């Protein structure tokens, strides 16, 4: 016989002495498992009753597994939605959004290679025409970065 289901979730406790799969086999059942002889007629009734209890338990547990998988799937979807929203909010509140325009401009200038012989970068005056290089890649981050980038002739 299975224990009473939880009043909140409807699932059964998987622990407890009333669970038929947790009771150890009797010495007689262990003996019957080790030999190939039929049980006595007087034992068949009890063995059938235990078989029915275990069969019912397996069905009930399969139902609980299905409910748990549905719940887990729902929780994962909720987690994914919450994580996405958290990421959006973190992006909005990122400290780089609070940098003054002049500081951002100075950072952009410092990130630009300079053809002064100290840098290992081989400078080509036409690099600024390549949309994969600076300052193009900076200007594609956001409208604010584009405005700052376009306002700095030193980058071009």
N, C-alpha and C positions, 0 to 999 in steps of 0.2 A: 504494500500500500504506500502511495506517495504522500509526502507531507502536504499540509495546506499551502496553497499559493499565497504569495505576497499580496497584500491588499492594495499596494501602490502600483506595482508593475505587472502583477499577474503571473510572475515566474515562480517556480518552485525552488525551494532551497535544495542545493545539491549535496548538502551534508546532513547527517543525522542517521540514527540507527534504523529509521523506518524505511530507508531506501534499500530495495531488495538487492541491488548490485553491490552494496557495501557489506552485507552479511557474509562471513566466510562460509565456504562449503562445509557441510557436515562431514565427518570422517567417512560415512557411508557413500556420499556423493564422490568424494575424493577416490575412494576405492573403486567405484563404478567407472570413473574416468580413467583409471589405470588398467582396467581389464576390459575384455570384450564380452561381458556377460550381460544379460538382460536384468533389470531390477525385478525385485519380487513384486507380485501382484499387489501386495499391501502397500508398497512404496510408490506405485505409479500415480495414485491420486495426488499425493503430496508433491511429487515431481511435476505433474501437469499444472497444479496450482502455482508452484514457483515459476514455471515456464510462462504462464499467463501473466503473472505479476511483472516479470522481467520484460516480456513482450510489450505490455502496456507502458512500462517505464521507458523503453526504447522509443516508442512512438511519441510519448509525452516529451521526452528529452529532444527528439528531432524537431518537434514543434517549437520548443523553447530555443533551440539553436537557430531556427528560421527567424523567430522574433528578435533574437539577439543580433543576428546578421542585419536585419532591417534597421534596428536601432543603431548599430554601428555605422551603417551606410548613411543614415540621417545625421548622426553626429559628425561624421567625416565631412559631409557637405556643409554643415553648419560651421565646422572648423575652417574649411577652405574659404567660405564667405567672410568669416570674421578675420582671418589672416589677410585676405585681400584688402579688406577695409582698413585694417591696421597699417598695412603697407602704404596705402594711399594717404592716410593721415600722417604717417611718418614723413612721406615725401613732401607733403604740404608744410610741415613744421620743421623741415631741415634747415640747419643754421645758415647754409649758403644763401638762402633766400633773404636773409637779413643783412648780408654784406652791403655796405654802401657802394654806390656806383664807382667811386674813385678807387676803392680797394679792389674791386672786381677788375677794373681796367688795369691796375698795376699787376695783378696776378696774371692776366692775359699777356701782358707785355713780357713779364718774367718767364713765361712758358714758351715764348717764341725764340727759336734759335737765332743767334746773332753771328754774323760772319766776321768774327774778330780773330780768328786763328787759334783761340783757346778751346773752342768747342770742337768736338769730334764730328759734328754735323757738317756736311759739305753743303754750303749754302748756294742756292741757285735763285737768282732774282725772279725767276718765273714760277717758283714753287707756290706762290700765292694764287696762281691760276689753277692749280690742281685742287679740285673740290674735296679731295681726301686729306689734304694737309691743312695746317693752320693758315689763316684764321677761319677758313670755311667750317671746319669741324666744330669750332667754338660757336660760330654763328647759328648752328643748327640745333643747339640745345634748347633754347627757349627764346621767346620774343625779347625778353630783357637782355639776355646775353647777345642776341643779334644786334640790338640797339647799341650796346656797349662796344661790341666788336667793330661795327661800321663807323663808330665815332672816333676810332683810334687809327689815324693815318700811319702810325709807327708799325702797325701790324701788316700793312699792305705794302 
